[in-house]
Amino acid sequence: MGFSKVDWIFLVWACWNLCVVCSQNTEAGANRRKPFFERLRRLEEQFRRFQEMSLTRLQIISENFNASANIDGRLQSLSAQYNNVTATMQGFQAATNKDISSLKSWIKKLQKETKKIDLKMSALEKVLDERNKQMSRDQKEQSEIASNLTRDGKAQREEISSLAVAKKNLQKELEILQEEVKGQHVKIARFEERVKDALSPKPVRLKAAAWPRRVHRTKPPNQSPTGRQGTTRKEGSICNVKSMMHFPNSSTENYATCSKGFSTGLFEMTICSWLSTKSNYLGTMLSYATEDNDNKLVLHGRNTSKQSTIHFVIGDPAFRELPVVQLLDGLWHHVCIIWSSFEGKYWYYIDRRLISAGSKFQKGYEIPAGGTLIIGQEQDKMGGGFDDTESFVGTLAGFTIWNRALSPGEVSGITTGKALPGSRILTFDDISTLNGAVQYFNCTCLDLCF
């Protein structure tokens, strides 16, 4: 370890001070005549103190020199660490930018999906509100029906008691009539004998015959003919039909096109119509097709040797079979098909009676908007691909589609001629074109439709 110029100057200054002190002490000793050994001891102590101070100073200078020598190495290591940190930050920034861009794209997609979900939720809320309102109305109607049934039950019991009394009276009158008939038979036999005697060749003087007296009896009240009893509702009283269409024969040219399909997707729907066919099969009443699937909604029938059902299709290949044998008698029948995506169920009514029902049928499925609706034919592509063996032959009246599931009370009300329920989305008024020999008629009441 070498000494700097400052260190050497300090060392020379210290020696000089030492010499001055020694000379001063010598002069003072001479003047004061102190012993020599005492002076020497003081000098030794001063030299020892000076030596300690010098060593301490040299150690401080050595430490400072070592610290200045290590600064360059530390600076180099710090610069290397800084470079590493800079590279790491740049890589992290690039990765962060990529993540931010991907997050932005995902946010846009989520916003679109959120809008779609909001639209669907709003539609579902409207459907649920309408359904709740309808349920409240149905409950009121059912309570009224229950009260009416109670009153009718009392009236029926009174009528039954009166019928029992009338039956007893009738039995008595029948016994009287039987006795009178026996008496009449006796009188008739006597009259026949007299006639024979009068016609005989013997000259016998005829006496005036006493003709039997006729007995007139009125029909007792409350008497009804034998066989099935009850009243039937006339067709003329069903006046909620508005219009009808007639399909005279089986042809691919006979069909009707609706001016609009479904404007929004359907999670629930009801199809009702009066139907009459003299054919031995029931063809396709309607089909709804889109670009990606030609069987989104079909009531598919086909001319087969032994047809007993038609296919109710929602989103091919899912379908259910509906029995149709009782519709092939040439008379008017009212048909309603109901489906609910929320419950995954369907119901099939004929003349307001539940014929069949089922579950696990396209639960959560949505019939999309934007398709083509055809009456009387089955589409194998949008607006075409018809087959004459699948053509509908007969008459449809009061055809209506709702965007909700009607209640049993509403179905019964339509069949008995009450006003049509709300939430209708399609009727024969929406037909845009008639093709082939299809005929369209305005008929408010069913008896006016042929």
PAFI-186889 format. One line per 3 residues: number of its first residue (from 1); their letters; for each residue x, y, z of N, C-alpha, C. Coordinates in steps of 0.1 Angstrom, whole numbers, plus 5000, padded with zeros to 4 digits. Layout:
// residues N
NUM) a) X,Y,Z,X,Y,Z,X,Y,Z  ...
This chain:
// residues 450
1) mgf) 5009,4988,5000,5000,5000,5000,5009,5012,5000  5008,5022,4990,5017,5034,4989,5010,5046,4996  5018,5056,4999,5013,5068,5005,5011,5079,4995
4) skv) 5001,5087,4996,4999,5098,4987,5007,5111,4992  5007,5121,4984,5014,5134,4988,5009,5140,5000  4996,5139,5002,4990,5145,5014,4995,5138,5026
7) dwi) 4996,5124,5025,5000,5116,5037,5015,5120,5040  5023,5121,5030,5037,5125,5033,5038,5139,5039  5030,5148,5034,5031,5162,5040,5027,5162,5054
10) flv) 5016,5154,5057,5012,5153,5071,5022,5147,5080  5029,5137,5075,5040,5130,5083,5051,5140,5086  5055,5147,5076,5066,5157,5078,5062,5168,5088
13) wac) 5050,5172,5087,5045,5183,5096,5045,5177,5110  5041,5165,5112,5041,5159,5125,5055,5158,5131  5065,5154,5123,5079,5153,5128,5084,5167,5131
16) wnl) 5081,5176,5124,5085,5190,5127,5080,5195,5140  5067,5193,5142,5060,5197,5154,5067,5189,5166  5071,5177,5164,5077,5169,5174,5091,5175,5178
19) cvv) 5098,5179,5167,5111,5186,5170,5109,5199,5178  5100,5207,5174,5097,5219,5181,5094,5217,5195  5085,5207,5197,5081,5204,5211,5093,5200,5219
22) csq) 5102,5191,5213,5114,5187,5220,5123,5198,5224  5125,5207,5214,5134,5219,5217,5128,5228,5227  5115,5229,5227,5109,5238,5237,5110,5231,5251
25) nte) 5108,5218,5251,5110,5211,5264,5124,5212,5269  5134,5211,5260,5148,5212,5264,5151,5226,5270  5146,5236,5263,5149,5249,5268,5142,5251,5281
28) aga) 5130,5246,5282,5123,5248,5295,5130,5241,5306  5135,5229,5303,5142,5221,5313,5155,5228,5318  5161,5233,5307,5173,5240,5311,5169,5252,5320
31) nrr) 5158,5259,5316,5155,5270,5324,5150,5266,5338  5142,5256,5338,5136,5252,5350,5144,5241,5358  5153,5235,5350,5162,5225,5356,5154,5213,5361
34) kpf) 5145,5207,5352,5138,5195,5356,5146,5183,5352  5143,5172,5358,5151,5160,5355,5149,5155,5341  5158,5149,5335,5159,5144,5322,5149,5133,5319
37) fer) 5147,5124,5328,5139,5112,5326,5124,5116,5326  5120,5126,5333,5106,5131,5333,5103,5136,5319  5113,5144,5313,5110,5149,5300,5109,5138,5290
40) lrr) 5118,5128,5291,5118,5117,5282,5105,5109,5283  5100,5107,5294,5087,5100,5296,5076,5107,5289  5076,5120,5290,5065,5128,5283,5066,5127,5268
43) lee) 5079,5127,5263,5081,5126,5249,5076,5112,5244  5078,5102,5252,5074,5089,5248,5059,5088,5247  5052,5094,5257,5038,5094,5256,5032,5102,5244
46) qfr) 5038,5113,5242,5034,5121,5230,5036,5113,5217  5047,5106,5216,5051,5099,5204,5041,5087,5202  5037,5081,5214,5028,5070,5213,5014,5075,5208
49) rfq) 5010,5086,5213,4997,5092,5209,4998,5095,5194  5009,5101,5190,5010,5104,5175,5010,5092,5167  5016,5081,5172,5017,5068,5164,5003,5063,5163
52) ems) 4995,5063,5174,4981,5058,5173,4973,5066,5163  4974,5079,5164,4967,5088,5154,4970,5085,5140  4983,5083,5138,4988,5080,5124,4982,5067,5119
55) ltr) 4982,5057,5128,4977,5044,5123,4962,5045,5120  4955,5052,5129,4940,5054,5126,4938,5061,5113  4946,5071,5111,4944,5079,5098,4947,5070,5086
58) lqi) 4958,5062,5087,4962,5053,5076,4951,5043,5073  4945,5037,5084,4934,5028,5082,4922,5034,5075  4919,5046,5079,4908,5053,5072,4911,5055,5057
61) ise) 4923,5059,5054,4927,5062,5040,4927,5049,5032  4931,5037,5038,4931,5025,5032,4917,5020,5028  4908,5022,5038,4894,5018,5036,4888,5026,5025
64) nfn) 4891,5039,5025,4885,5048,5014,4891,5044,5000  4903,5040,5000,4909,5036,4987,4903,5023,4982  4901,5013,4991,4894,5001,4987,4880,5003,4983
67) asa) 4873,5012,4989,4859,5015,4985,4859,5021,4972  4868,5031,4968,4868,5037,4955,4872,5026,4944  4880,5016,4948,4884,5006,4938,4872,4997,4935
70) nid) 4863,4995,4944,4851,4986,4942,4840,4993,4935  4840,5006,4934,4829,5014,4928,4827,5010,4913  4838,5008,4906,4837,5005,4892,4830,4991,4890
73) grl) 4834,4982,4898,4828,4968,4896,4813,4969,4900  4810,4977,4910,4796,4978,4913,4788,4985,4902  4794,4995,4897,4787,5002,4886,4785,4993,4874
76) qsl) 4794,4985,4871,4793,4975,4859,4782,4965,4862  4782,4960,4875,4771,4950,4878,4757,4957,4878  4757,4970,4883,4744,4977,4882,4739,4979,4868
79) saq) 4749,4983,4859,4745,4985,4845,4740,4972,4839  4747,4961,4842,4742,4948,4837,4728,4945,4842  4726,4947,4855,4713,4944,4860,4702,4953,4854
82) ynn) 4706,4966,4852,4697,4975,4845,4693,4971,4831  4703,4966,4824,4700,4961,4810,4691,4949,4811  4693,4940,4820,4685,4928,4822,4670,4932,4825
85) vta) 4669,4942,4835,4656,4947,4839,4649,4953,4827  4657,4961,4819,4651,4968,4807,4645,4958,4797  4653,4947,4795,4649,4937,4785,4637,4930,4790
88) tmq) 4637,4926,4803,4625,4920,4809,4613,4929,4808  4614,4942,4811,4603,4951,4810,4598,4952,4796  4607,4952,4786,4602,4953,4772,4594,4940,4769
91) gfq) 4599,4928,4772,4592,4916,4770,4578,4916,4777  4578,4920,4789,4566,4921,4797,4556,4931,4790  4561,4942,4785,4552,4952,4779,4547,4946,4766
94) aat) 4555,4939,4758,4550,4933,4746,4539,4923,4749  4541,4914,4759,4531,4904,4762,4519,4911,4768  4521,4922,4775,4509,4929,4780,4501,4935,4769
97) nkd) 4508,4941,4759,4500,4946,4748,4492,4936,4740  4498,4924,4739,4491,4913,4732,4479,4909,4740  4481,4908,4754,4469,4904,4762,4459,4915,4762
100) iss) 4463,4927,4761,4453,4938,4761,4445,4938,4748  4452,4935,4737,4444,4934,4724,4435,4923,4724  4439,4911,4729,4430,4899,4730,4418,4902,4739
103) lks) 4421,4909,4750,4410,4913,4759,4400,4922,4753  4405,4931,4745,4396,4941,4738,4387,4933,4728  4393,4923,4721,4384,4915,4712,4374,4907,4719
106) wik) 4379,4901,4731,4369,4893,4739,4358,4902,4745  4362,4914,4748,4352,4924,4754,4342,4927,4744  4346,4929,4731,4336,4932,4720,4327,4920,4718
109) klq) 4333,4908,4718,4324,4896,4716,4314,4895,4728  4319,4897,4740,4311,4896,4752,4299,4907,4751  4303,4919,4746,4292,4929,4745,4282,4925,4735
112) ket) 4286,4919,4724,4276,4914,4714,4267,4903,4720  4274,4893,4727,4266,4883,4733,4257,4888,4744  4262,4898,4751,4253,4904,4762,4241,4910,4756
115) kki) 4243,4917,4744,4231,4923,4738,4221,4913,4733  4227,4902,4727,4218,4891,4723,4210,4885,4735  4218,4883,4746,4211,4877,4758,4201,4887,4764
118) dlk) 4204,4900,4763,4195,4910,4768,4182,4910,4760  4183,4909,4747,4172,4908,4738,4163,4895,4741  4170,4884,4743,4163,4872,4746,4156,4873,4760
121) msa) 4163,4879,4769,4158,4880,4783,4145,4889,4782  4146,4900,4775,4135,4909,4774,4123,4902,4767  4126,4894,4757,4115,4886,4750,4109,4876,4760
124) lek) 4118,4869,4768,4113,4859,4778,4105,4866,4789  4109,4878,4793,4102,4885,4803,4088,4889,4798  4087,4894,4785,4074,4897,4780,4065,4884,4779
127) vld) 4071,4873,4775,4063,4861,4774,4059,4857,4788  4068,4858,4798,4064,4854,4811,4053,4863,4817  4054,4876,4814,4044,4886,4819,4031,4882,4813
130) ern) 4031,4880,4800,4018,4876,4793,4013,4863,4799  4022,4854,4801,4017,4841,4806,4012,4843,4820  4018,4851,4829,4013,4853,4842,3999,4860,4842
133) kqm) 3998,4870,4833,3985,4876,4831,3974,4866,4827  3978,4858,4817,3969,4848,4812,3965,4838,4823  3975,4834,4832,3972,4825,4842,3962,4831,4852
136) srd) 3964,4844,4855,3955,4851,4864,3941,4851,4858  3940,4854,4845,3927,4854,4838,3921,4839,4839  3930,4829,4836,3925,4816,4837,3920,4812,4851
139) qke) 3927,4817,4861,3922,4814,4874,3908,4820,4877  3907,4832,4872,3893,4838,4874,3883,4830,4866  3886,4827,4854,3877,4819,4846,3874,4805,4853
142) qse) 3884,4799,4858,3882,4786,4865,3873,4788,4877  3876,4799,4885,3867,4801,4896,3853,4803,4892  3851,4811,4881,3837,4813,4876,3831,4800,4871
145) ias) 3840,4792,4864,3835,4779,4859,3831,4770,4871  3839,4770,4882,3836,4762,4893,3823,4766,4900  3821,4779,4901,3808,4784,4907,3797,4780,4898
148) nlt) 3799,4782,4884,3788,4778,4875,3785,4763,4876  3796,4755,4877,3794,4740,4879,3786,4737,4892  3789,4745,4902,3782,4742,4915,3767,4745,4913
151) rdg) 3764,4757,4907,3750,4760,4904,3744,4749,4895  3752,4746,4884,3746,4736,4875,3744,4722,4882  3753,4719,4891,3751,4706,4899,3738,4707,4907
154) kaq) 3736,4718,4914,3723,4719,4921,3711,4718,4912  3712,4725,4901,3701,4724,4891,3699,4710,4886  3710,4703,4883,3710,4689,4879,3703,4680,4889
157) ree) 3707,4682,4902,3701,4674,4912,3686,4676,4913  3682,4689,4912,3668,4692,4912,3661,4686,4900  3667,4686,4888,3661,4680,4877,3660,4665,4878
160) iss) 3671,4659,4884,3670,4644,4887,3659,4641,4896  3657,4649,4906,3646,4646,4916,3632,4647,4908  3631,4658,4900,3619,4660,4893,3617,4648,4883
163) lav) 3628,4644,4876,3627,4633,4867,3623,4620,4874  3628,4618,4886,3623,4606,4894,3608,4606,4896  3603,4618,4900,3589,4619,4902,3581,4617,4889
166) akk) 3587,4623,4878,3580,4621,4865,3581,4607,4861  3592,4600,4864,3592,4586,4861,3581,4577,4868  3579,4580,4881,3568,4573,4888,3555,4576,4881
169) nlq) 3553,4589,4878,3540,4592,4872,3539,4585,4858  3550,4585,4851,3550,4578,4838,3546,4563,4839  3552,4557,4849,3550,4543,4852,3535,4541,4854
172) kel) 3529,4549,4863,3514,4548,4865,3506,4550,4853  3510,4560,4845,3503,4563,4832,3504,4551,4823  3517,4545,4822,3519,4534,4813,3510,4522,4818
175) eil) 3509,4520,4831,3500,4509,4835,3486,4512,4831  3481,4524,4832,3467,4528,4828,3466,4526,4813  3476,4530,4805,3476,4528,4791,3475,4514,4787
178) qee) 3483,4505,4794,3483,4491,4791,3469,4485,4793  3463,4489,4804,3449,4484,4807,3440,4488,4796  3441,4501,4792,3432,4506,4782,3435,4499,4768
181) vkg) 3447,4496,4766,3451,4489,4753,3445,4475,4753  3445,4469,4765,3439,4456,4766,3424,4457,4763  3418,4467,4769,3404,4469,4766,3401,4472,4752
184) qhv) 3409,4479,4745,3408,4482,4731,3409,4470,4723  3419,4461,4727,3420,4448,4719,3408,4440,4720  3401,4440,4732,3389,4432,4733,3378,4438,4724
187) kia) 3377,4451,4724,3366,4458,4716,3369,4455,4701  3382,4456,4697,3385,4453,4683,3382,4439,4679  3385,4430,4688,3381,4416,4685,3366,4414,4683
190) rfe) 3358,4420,4692,3344,4420,4690,3339,4426,4677  3345,4437,4674,3342,4444,4661,3345,4436,4649  3357,4429,4649,3360,4420,4638,3350,4409,4637
193) erv) 3345,4403,4648,3335,4393,4647,3322,4398,4641  3319,4410,4645,3306,4416,4639,3308,4418,4624  3320,4423,4620,3323,4425,4606,3322,4412,4598
196) kda) 3327,4401,4603,3326,4388,4597,3312,4384,4595  3304,4386,4606,3290,4382,4605,3283,4391,4595  3287,4404,4594,3280,4412,4584,3283,4408,4570
199) lsp) 3295,4403,4568,3300,4399,4554,3295,4385,4550  3290,4378,4559,3285,4364,4556,3273,4365,4547  3270,4354,4539,3259,4354,4529,3245,4352,4536
202) kpv) 3245,4350,4549,3232,4348,4556,3225,4362,4557  3211,4362,4554,3204,4374,4556,3202,4378,4570  3212,4383,4575,3212,4387,4589,3211,4402,4590
205) rlk) 3203,4407,4598,3201,4422,4600,3213,4427,4609  3220,4436,4603,3231,4441,4611,3227,4452,4620  3233,4452,4632,3231,4462,4642,3242,4472,4642
208) aaa) 3239,4483,4646,3249,4494,4646,3260,4491,4656  3272,4490,4651,3284,4487,4660,3288,4499,4668  3292,4496,4680,3297,4507,4688,3312,4509,4686
211) wpr) 3316,4519,4680,3330,4522,4677,3338,4526,4690  3349,4521,4692,3357,4524,4704,3360,4539,4705  3360,4544,4717,3363,4558,4719,3378,4559,4720
214) rvh) 3383,4569,4712,3398,4572,4712,3402,4580,4724  3413,4576,4729,3419,4583,4741,3431,4591,4737  3432,4604,4740,3443,4613,4737,3450,4616,4750
217) rtk) 3464,4613,4749,3472,4616,4761,3484,4625,4758  3486,4635,4766,3497,4644,4763,3510,4638,4768  3521,4642,4761,3535,4638,4765,3539,4645,4778
220) ppn) 3543,4637,4788,3546,4644,4801,3559,4653,4799  3559,4663,4807,3571,4672,4806,3583,4665,4811  3595,4670,4807,3608,4664,4810,3611,4650,4805
223) qsp) 3602,4646,4795,3604,4633,4790,3614,4634,4778  3624,4626,4777,3634,4627,4766,3634,4614,4759  3638,4614,4746,3638,4601,4739,3649,4592,4744
226) tgr) 3648,4580,4741,3659,4570,4745,3671,4572,4737  3682,4567,4742,3695,4569,4735,3703,4579,4742  3713,4585,4735,3722,4595,4741,3715,4608,4743
229) qgt) 3715,4613,4755,3709,4626,4758,3719,4637,4759  3714,4650,4758,3722,4661,4759,3720,4670,4747  3725,4682,4747,3723,4692,4737,3736,4693,4729
232) trk) 3736,4696,4716,3747,4698,4708,3748,4712,4703  3759,4718,4702,3761,4731,4698,3761,4732,4683  3753,4741,4677,3752,4743,4663,3765,4749,4658
235) egs) 3768,4745,4645,3780,4751,4639,3779,4766,4637  3767,4770,4634,3765,4784,4631,3768,4793,4643  3768,4788,4655,3771,4796,4667,3786,4798,4668
238) icn) 3795,4791,4661,3809,4793,4661,3813,4804,4651  3815,4816,4656,3817,4827,4647,3830,4834,4650  3841,4827,4652,3854,4833,4654,3864,4828,4643
241) vks) 3859,4824,4631,3867,4818,4621,3873,4828,4612  3865,4838,4607,3870,4849,4598,3872,4844,4584  3880,4834,4582,3883,4830,4568,3887,4815,4567
244) mmh) 3887,4810,4555,3891,4796,4552,3898,4795,4539  3905,4784,4537,3912,4780,4525,3908,4766,4521  3905,4764,4508,3902,4750,4503,3912,4745,4494
247) fpn) 3918,4733,4496,3927,4727,4488,3920,4715,4481  3917,4716,4468,3908,4707,4462,3914,4693,4459  3927,4692,4456,3933,4680,4452,3947,4679,4455
250) sst) 3953,4668,4453,3968,4666,4456,3976,4670,4444  3983,4681,4446,3992,4687,4436,4003,4695,4442  4014,4695,4436,4025,4703,4441,4023,4718,4438
253) eny) 4013,4721,4430,4010,4735,4427,4000,4742,4436  3994,4734,4445,3984,4739,4454,3991,4742,4468  3993,4754,4470,3999,4759,4483,3997,4774,4485
256) atc) 3998,4778,4497,3997,4793,4500,4010,4797,4507  4014,4809,4504,4027,4815,4510,4023,4826,4519  4029,4827,4531,4027,4838,4540,4036,4850,4537
259) skg) 4031,4862,4538,4039,4873,4535,4050,4876,4545  4049,4870,4557,4059,4871,4567,4061,4858,4574  4073,4855,4578,4076,4844,4587,4074,4848,4601
262) fst) 4083,4844,4609,4084,4848,4623,4094,4859,4625  4089,4870,4630,4098,4882,4631,4108,4880,4643  4105,4872,4653,4114,4869,4664,4114,4854,4666
265) glf) 4125,4850,4673,4125,4836,4676,4114,4832,4686  4110,4819,4685,4099,4814,4693,4104,4804,4703  4101,4806,4716,4104,4796,4727,4091,4789,4731
268) emt) 4079,4795,4727,4066,4788,4729,4058,4792,4717  4048,4783,4714,4039,4786,4703,4027,4776,4704  4016,4781,4698,4003,4773,4697,3998,4775,4683
271) ics) 3994,4764,4676,3988,4763,4663,3974,4757,4664  3964,4765,4660,3950,4760,4661,3943,4763,4647  3934,4753,4643,3927,4755,4631,3915,4745,4631
274) wls) 3904,4749,4624,3893,4740,4621,3898,4733,4608  3895,4720,4607,3900,4711,4597,3888,4702,4592  3887,4700,4579,3878,4691,4573,3884,4685,4560
277) tks) 3885,4672,4560,3890,4665,4548,3882,4652,4545  3879,4650,4532,3872,4638,4527,3882,4628,4522  3895,4631,4522,3905,4622,4518,3908,4611,4528
280) nyl) 3914,4601,4524,3917,4589,4533,3931,4591,4540  3937,4603,4539,3949,4606,4546,3949,4621,4549  3958,4625,4558,3960,4639,4562,3974,4643,4557
283) gtm) 3974,4653,4548,3987,4658,4542,3993,4668,4552  4004,4675,4546,4011,4684,4554,4003,4697,4555  4000,4702,4567,3992,4714,4569,4001,4726,4568
286) lsy) 4013,4726,4573,4022,4737,4572,4037,4733,4574  4046,4741,4568,4060,4738,4570,4068,4752,4571  4077,4752,4580,4085,4765,4582,4100,4761,4580
289) ate) 4107,4767,4570,4120,4764,4566,4129,4776,4567  4142,4773,4570,4152,4784,4570,4164,4779,4561  4174,4787,4559,4185,4784,4550,4193,4772,4555
292) dnd) 4194,4771,4568,4202,4760,4574,4194,4747,4577  4181,4748,4577,4173,4736,4580,4159,4738,4574  4155,4728,4566,4142,4730,4559,4130,4724,4568
295) nkl) 4133,4719,4580,4123,4713,4589,4124,4720,4603  4124,4733,4603,4124,4739,4616,4110,4738,4624  4099,4738,4616,4086,4735,4622,4077,4729,4611
298) vlh) 4072,4717,4613,4064,4710,4602,4054,4702,4609  4041,4703,4603,4031,4693,4606,4030,4684,4594  4038,4674,4594,4040,4666,4582,4031,4654,4581
301) grn) 4024,4653,4570,4016,4641,4567,4019,4636,4553  4016,4623,4550,4019,4617,4537,4009,4607,4533  4006,4606,4520,3996,4596,4515,4002,4582,4516
304) tsk) 3999,4575,4526,4003,4561,4527,3991,4552,4527  3993,4539,4526,3982,4529,4526,3975,4529,4539  3982,4530,4550,3975,4530,4563,3981,4541,4572
307) qst) 3976,4553,4570,3981,4564,4578,3973,4565,4591  3980,4566,4602,3974,4567,4615,3979,4579,4623  3990,4585,4619,3996,4596,4626,4002,4606,4616
310) ihf) 4005,4618,4620,4014,4628,4613,4025,4631,4622  4036,4637,4617,4048,4640,4624,4048,4655,4628  4049,4658,4641,4050,4671,4646,4065,4674,4648
313) vig) 4072,4681,4638,4086,4683,4638,4090,4697,4643  4100,4697,4652,4106,4710,4656,4121,4708,4656  4128,4714,4646,4142,4713,4645,4146,4699,4641
316) dpa) 4145,4695,4628,4148,4682,4623,4161,4677,4629  4162,4665,4635,4153,4653,4633,4143,4651,4644  4142,4660,4654,4133,4658,4665,4118,4659,4661
319) fre) 4110,4649,4664,4096,4649,4661,4088,4641,4671  4075,4643,4671,4066,4634,4678,4054,4631,4669  4048,4619,4671,4037,4614,4663,4024,4618,4669
322) lpv) 4014,4624,4661,4001,4628,4665,3991,4620,4658  3982,4613,4665,3971,4605,4659,3961,4613,4651  3957,4608,4639,3948,4616,4631,3936,4608,4625
325) vql) 3934,4596,4630,3924,4587,4624,3910,4593,4625  3907,4599,4637,3894,4605,4639,3892,4618,4631  3902,4623,4625,3900,4635,4616,3896,4632,4602
328) ldg) 3896,4619,4598,3894,4615,4584,3880,4611,4581  3870,4617,4588,3856,4614,4586,3848,4624,4577  3855,4634,4572,3849,4644,4564,3841,4655,4571
331) lwh) 3841,4655,4585,3834,4665,4593,3844,4675,4598  3839,4686,4603,3847,4697,4609,3852,4692,4622  3865,4694,4624,3872,4691,4637,3881,4703,4640
334) hvc) 3882,4706,4653,3891,4717,4658,3904,4711,4663  3915,4715,4658,3928,4709,4662,3937,4720,4668  3944,4717,4679,3953,4726,4685,3966,4718,4689
337) iiw) 3978,4724,4685,3991,4718,4688,3999,4729,4696  4003,4725,4708,4010,4735,4717,4024,4729,4721  4034,4738,4721,4047,4734,4725,4054,4745,4733
340) ssf) 4061,4741,4743,4068,4750,4752,4083,4746,4754  4092,4755,4750,4106,4752,4751,4111,4753,4765  4104,4761,4774,4108,4762,4788,4106,4749,4795
343) egk) 4095,4742,4792,4092,4730,4799,4096,4717,4791  4099,4719,4778,4102,4708,4769,4090,4699,4767  4078,4704,4767,4066,4696,4766,4057,4701,4754
346) ywy) 4048,4692,4750,4038,4695,4739,4025,4689,4743  4014,4695,4738,4000,4691,4740,3993,4691,4727  3984,4681,4725,3977,4679,4712,3962,4677,4715
349) yid) 3954,4687,4711,3939,4687,4713,3932,4685,4700  3921,4677,4701,3911,4676,4690,3897,4678,4697  3890,4688,4691,3877,4692,4696,3877,4694,4711
352) rrl) 3887,4702,4716,3890,4706,4730,3893,4695,4739  3895,4683,4734,3899,4672,4743,3914,4669,4741  3921,4667,4752,3935,4664,4751,3937,4650,4746
355) isa) 3943,4648,4734,3945,4635,4728,3958,4629,4732  3969,4637,4732,3982,4632,4735,3990,4644,4741  4001,4640,4749,4010,4650,4754,4023,4643,4757
358) gsk) 4034,4651,4758,4047,4645,4761,4057,4655,4766  4068,4650,4771,4079,4658,4777,4092,4655,4770  4103,4662,4774,4116,4660,4769,4116,4662,4754
361) fqk) 4109,4672,4749,4108,4675,4735,4114,4689,4732  4126,4689,4728,4133,4702,4724,4133,4712,4735  4136,4708,4748,4137,4718,4759,4149,4728,4756
364) gye) 4146,4741,4758,4156,4751,4756,4158,4755,4741  4151,4748,4732,4153,4751,4718,4145,4764,4713  4151,4771,4704,4144,4783,4698,4142,4781,4683
367) ipa) 4129,4783,4679,4126,4783,4665,4130,4797,4660  4140,4798,4650,4146,4811,4647,4136,4818,4638  4139,4831,4637,4132,4840,4628,4138,4840,4614
370) ggt) 4131,4846,4604,4136,4848,4591,4134,4837,4581  4125,4828,4584,4123,4816,4575,4111,4819,4566  4107,4808,4559,4096,4808,4549,4085,4799,4554
373) lii) 4072,4804,4555,4061,4796,4560,4052,4793,4548  4049,4780,4546,4041,4775,4535,4029,4767,4541  4017,4770,4536,4005,4762,4540,4002,4752,4529
376) gqe) 4001,4739,4533,3996,4729,4524,4007,4721,4517  4020,4724,4520,4031,4716,4513,4042,4715,4523  4051,4705,4521,4063,4703,4529,4075,4707,4521
379) qdk) 4083,4716,4526,4095,4721,4519,4107,4713,4521  4113,4709,4510,4126,4703,4511,4138,4713,4508  4134,4725,4505,4143,4737,4505,4134,4749,4507
382) mgg) 4139,4760,4509,4131,4772,4512,4123,4776,4500  4109,4775,4502,4100,4779,4492,4098,4768,4481  4103,4756,4482,4101,4747,4471,4105,4732,4476
385) gfd) 4107,4724,4465,4110,4710,4468,4098,4702,4473  4086,4705,4466,4074,4698,4471,4072,4684,4465  4063,4676,4472,4060,4663,4467,4045,4662,4468
388) dte) 4038,4657,4457,4024,4657,4457,4018,4647,4467  4026,4637,4471,4021,4627,4480,4020,4633,4494  4026,4645,4496,4026,4652,4509,4017,4664,4509
391) sfv) 4010,4666,4498,4001,4677,4497,3989,4676,4507  3984,4687,4512,3972,4687,4520,3960,4688,4511  3950,4680,4514,3937,4680,4506,3926,4681,4516
394) gtl) 3918,4692,4514,3907,4695,4524,3906,4710,4526  3900,4713,4538,3897,4727,4541,3902,4731,4554  3908,4742,4555,3913,4748,4568,3905,4761,4571
397) agf) 3901,4763,4583,3894,4775,4586,3898,4780,4600  3899,4794,4602,3903,4800,4614,3917,4796,4618  3926,4794,4609,3940,4791,4611,3947,4802,4619
400) tiw) 3953,4799,4630,3960,4810,4638,3972,4804,4645  3983,4812,4646,3995,4808,4654,3997,4819,4665  3999,4814,4677,4003,4823,4689,4017,4821,4693
403) nra) 4023,4831,4699,4037,4830,4703,4038,4826,4718  4028,4819,4723,4028,4814,4737,4020,4802,4737  4021,4795,4749,4013,4782,4751,3999,4786,4756
406) lsp) 3989,4783,4749,3975,4786,4754,3972,4776,4765  3963,4780,4774,3958,4772,4785,3946,4763,4780  3943,4752,4787,3932,4744,4783,3919,4752,4782
409) gev) 3917,4761,4791,3905,4770,4791,3904,4778,4778  3915,4783,4773,3915,4791,4761,3913,4782,4749  3918,4770,4749,3916,4761,4738,3901,4757,4737
412) sgi) 3895,4755,4749,3881,4752,4749,3872,4764,4745  3877,4776,4749,3869,4788,4744,3869,4789,4729  3881,4787,4723,3881,4788,4708,3872,4778,4702
415) ttg) 3872,4766,4707,3864,4755,4701,3849,4758,4702  3845,4765,4713,3831,4768,4715,3827,4781,4709  3836,4788,4703,3832,4800,4696,3835,4813,4703
418) kal) 3842,4813,4714,3846,4825,4721,3856,4833,4713  3859,4845,4717,3868,4854,4710,3882,4848,4711  3891,4850,4701,3904,4844,4701,3913,4851,4711
421) pgs) 3921,4844,4719,3930,4850,4728,3941,4859,4722  3947,4867,4730,3958,4876,4725,3971,4869,4722  3980,4877,4717,3994,4873,4713,3994,4865,4700
424) ril) 3985,4868,4691,3985,4861,4678,3996,4867,4670  4003,4859,4662,4014,4864,4654,4012,4861,4639  4002,4851,4636,4000,4848,4622,3986,4842,4620
427) tfd) 3979,4847,4610,3966,4841,4606,3965,4841,4591  3953,4837,4585,3952,4837,4571,3952,4851,4565  3950,4861,4573,3952,4875,4568,3966,4878,4564
430) dis) 3976,4870,4568,3989,4872,4564,3994,4864,4552  3984,4858,4545,3987,4850,4533,3990,4861,4522  4001,4859,4515,4004,4868,4504,4001,4863,4490
433) tln) 4002,4850,4488,4000,4844,4475,3993,4831,4476  3983,4829,4467,3976,4816,4466,3981,4810,4453  3985,4797,4453,3990,4790,4441,3982,4778,4437
436) gav) 3981,4776,4424,3974,4764,4419,3959,4767,4420  3952,4756,4425,3937,4757,4426,3932,4760,4440  3941,4766,4449,3937,4769,4462,3927,4781,4462
439) qyf) 3916,4779,4470,3906,4789,4470,3905,4795,4484  3903,4808,4485,3902,4816,4498,3888,4822,4499  3882,4821,4511,3869,4826,4513,3868,4833,4526
442) nct) 3860,4844,4527,3857,4851,4539,3844,4845,4545  3845,4839,4557,3834,4833,4563,3835,4835,4578  3827,4844,4584,3828,4847,4598,3824,4835,4607
445) cld) 3813,4828,4603,3809,4816,4611,3812,4804,4603  3814,4793,4611,3818,4780,4605,3808,4774,4596  3795,4776,4598,3785,4771,4590,3784,4777,4576
448) lcf) 3791,4789,4575,3792,4796,4562,3804,4791,4554  3812,4783,4560,3824,4778,4553,3820,4764,4547  3815,4765,4535,3809,4753,4527,3797,4748,4534
